[in-house]
Amino acid sequence: MQTISLCWQCIIQVLLLLIIANGMPILARNIFVARFNWPLDFGLTFFDQRPLFGYTKTWRGLFFSIVVTTFVAFLLGMSIYDGVHFGVLVMAGDLSGSFIKRRLGYIESSRFRLLDVIPESFLPIFILHQQLGLTVLDGIICIALFFVLEVVLSSLLYRLHIRKRPY
């Protein structure tokens, strides 16, 4: 019988990076309030007359997410390049989810769990799995655990008045 070996250290590091990359825009909003609050889509609308991403996706959030994720990745022993790449991929996944939600008619900050979690966790795991030391099973576990953590942490952060909504 074959045993399945998981890289729990790799899984925990990826979860930490996902939480940081996703949490930094919220933390930056709470620190800077309205300062540097420029929408990524510059208020432009798509041909369907809906915003590209929405007003909650800002340059401030993108910048802080990538910078802090890169710093933490470096502290965890990753290269700066891989840290930047990880942060950019998380944010690209987040923006793609927001873009799709706008096309489906969901307003900014509305909840659509699968689009709120899957793209932003799948992209960095899929593209950087070798650099992260992840197997396919490790990656699936990361995405599933991130989904659960996002549900739990969102509620906790709302109770602590860090998030505006409990999701």
C-alpha positions as CSV (number, residue, x, y, z in Angstrom):
1,M,0.0,0.0,0.0
2,Q,1.3,3.4,-0.9
3,T,1.2,6.3,1.5
4,I,0.3,9.8,0.5
5,S,2.8,12.3,1.7
6,L,1.7,15.9,2.1
7,C,4.0,18.9,2.6
8,W,2.2,20.5,5.6
9,Q,4.9,23.1,5.8
10,C,4.3,24.1,2.2
11,I,0.5,24.1,2.7
12,I,0.8,26.3,5.8
13,Q,3.2,28.8,4.0
14,V,0.8,29.0,1.1
15,L,-2.2,29.6,3.4
16,L,-0.3,32.3,5.2
17,L,0.6,34.0,2.0
18,L,-3.0,33.8,0.7
19,I,-4.3,35.3,3.9
20,I,-1.8,38.1,3.8
21,A,-2.3,38.9,0.1
22,N,-6.1,39.0,0.6
23,G,-6.1,40.8,3.9
24,M,-3.7,43.6,3.1
25,P,-6.2,45.6,1.0
26,I,-8.6,45.5,4.0
27,L,-5.9,46.5,6.4
28,A,-4.6,49.2,4.1
29,R,-8.2,50.6,3.9
30,N,-8.5,50.7,7.7
31,I,-5.1,52.4,8.1
32,F,-5.3,55.0,5.3
33,V,-9.2,55.4,5.2
34,A,-9.8,57.5,2.1
35,R,-6.1,58.3,1.3
36,F,-4.7,56.7,-1.8
37,N,-8.2,55.3,-2.5
38,W,-8.0,55.3,-6.3
39,P,-10.0,52.7,-8.1
40,L,-8.0,50.3,-10.3
41,D,-10.6,50.6,-13.1
42,F,-10.5,54.4,-12.9
43,G,-14.3,54.3,-12.7
44,L,-14.6,52.9,-16.3
45,T,-17.4,50.7,-17.3
46,F,-17.5,47.7,-19.6
47,F,-19.7,47.5,-22.7
48,D,-22.5,46.2,-20.4
49,Q,-22.4,49.6,-18.6
50,R,-21.2,47.9,-15.4
51,P,-17.9,48.8,-13.7
52,L,-14.9,46.8,-14.8
53,F,-14.0,45.8,-11.2
54,G,-15.8,48.3,-8.9
55,Y,-14.8,51.0,-6.5
56,T,-13.5,48.7,-3.8
57,K,-10.6,47.4,-5.9
58,T,-8.0,50.1,-5.4
59,W,-4.4,50.8,-6.3
60,R,-3.7,51.1,-2.6
61,G,-4.9,47.6,-2.0
62,L,-3.0,46.2,-4.9
63,F,0.2,47.9,-3.9
64,F,0.1,46.9,-0.2
65,S,-1.0,43.3,-1.1
66,I,1.9,42.7,-3.4
67,V,4.5,44.5,-1.3
68,V,3.6,42.9,2.0
69,T,3.1,39.4,0.4
70,T,6.6,39.7,-1.2
71,F,8.2,40.7,2.2
72,V,6.5,37.8,4.0
73,A,7.4,35.3,1.2
74,F,11.0,36.5,1.5
75,L,11.0,35.9,5.2
76,L,9.7,32.4,4.5
77,G,12.7,31.7,2.3
78,M,11.2,32.4,-1.1
79,S,12.8,34.6,-3.7
80,I,11.7,38.1,-4.0
81,Y,10.6,37.3,-7.6
82,D,8.4,34.4,-6.5
83,G,6.9,36.6,-3.7
84,V,6.0,39.3,-6.2
85,H,4.7,36.7,-8.6
86,F,2.6,35.2,-5.8
87,G,1.1,38.5,-4.8
88,V,0.4,39.5,-8.4
89,L,-1.3,36.2,-9.1
90,V,-3.5,36.4,-6.0
91,M,-4.6,39.9,-7.0
92,A,-5.1,38.9,-10.6
93,G,-7.4,36.1,-9.4
94,D,-9.2,38.5,-7.1
95,L,-9.7,41.0,-10.0
96,S,-10.9,38.3,-12.4
97,G,-13.5,37.2,-9.8
98,S,-14.7,40.8,-9.4
99,F,-14.8,41.3,-13.1
100,I,-17.0,38.1,-13.5
101,K,-19.2,39.2,-10.5
102,R,-19.8,42.6,-12.2
103,R,-20.8,40.8,-15.4
104,L,-23.3,38.6,-13.5
105,G,-24.8,41.7,-11.9
106,Y,-23.4,41.4,-8.4
107,I,-22.5,44.8,-6.8
108,E,-19.2,45.7,-5.2
109,S,-18.4,43.7,-2.0
110,S,-21.3,41.3,-2.6
111,R,-20.8,37.7,-1.6
112,F,-20.3,34.9,-4.2
113,R,-18.1,32.5,-2.2
114,L,-16.7,30.5,-5.2
115,L,-15.7,33.6,-7.1
116,D,-14.4,35.2,-3.9
117,V,-12.0,32.4,-3.1
118,I,-11.2,30.0,-6.0
119,P,-9.6,32.3,-8.6
120,E,-7.3,34.1,-6.1
121,S,-6.1,30.8,-4.5
122,F,-6.1,28.7,-7.7
123,L,-3.9,31.0,-9.8
124,P,-0.8,31.2,-7.6
125,I,-1.1,27.6,-6.6
126,F,-1.5,26.4,-10.2
127,I,1.3,28.6,-11.7
128,L,3.8,28.5,-8.8
129,H,3.2,24.9,-7.5
130,Q,6.8,23.9,-8.2
131,Q,8.3,26.9,-6.5
132,L,5.9,26.4,-3.6
133,G,6.8,22.7,-3.4
134,L,3.2,21.6,-3.8
135,T,1.8,18.5,-5.3
136,V,-1.7,18.4,-6.9
137,L,-3.1,17.1,-3.6
138,D,-1.3,19.8,-1.6
139,G,-2.8,22.4,-3.9
140,I,-6.3,21.0,-3.6
141,I,-5.9,21.0,0.2
142,C,-4.7,24.6,0.2
143,I,-7.7,25.8,-1.8
144,A,-10.1,23.9,0.4
145,L,-8.5,25.1,3.6
146,F,-8.4,28.7,2.3
147,F,-12.1,28.5,1.5
148,V,-12.8,27.4,5.1
149,L,-10.4,29.9,6.6
150,E,-12.0,32.7,4.5
151,V,-15.4,31.9,5.9
152,V,-14.2,31.8,9.5
153,L,-11.8,34.7,9.3
154,S,-14.3,37.0,7.5
155,S,-16.8,36.6,10.3
156,L,-14.2,37.1,13.0
157,L,-12.8,40.2,11.3
158,Y,-16.3,41.6,11.0
159,R,-16.8,41.2,14.7
160,L,-13.5,42.9,15.4
161,H,-14.7,45.8,13.1
162,I,-11.9,45.2,10.6
163,R,-14.2,44.1,7.8
164,K,-17.4,46.1,6.9
165,R,-19.4,42.9,6.1
166,P,-19.4,39.5,7.8
167,Y,-18.3,37.8,4.5
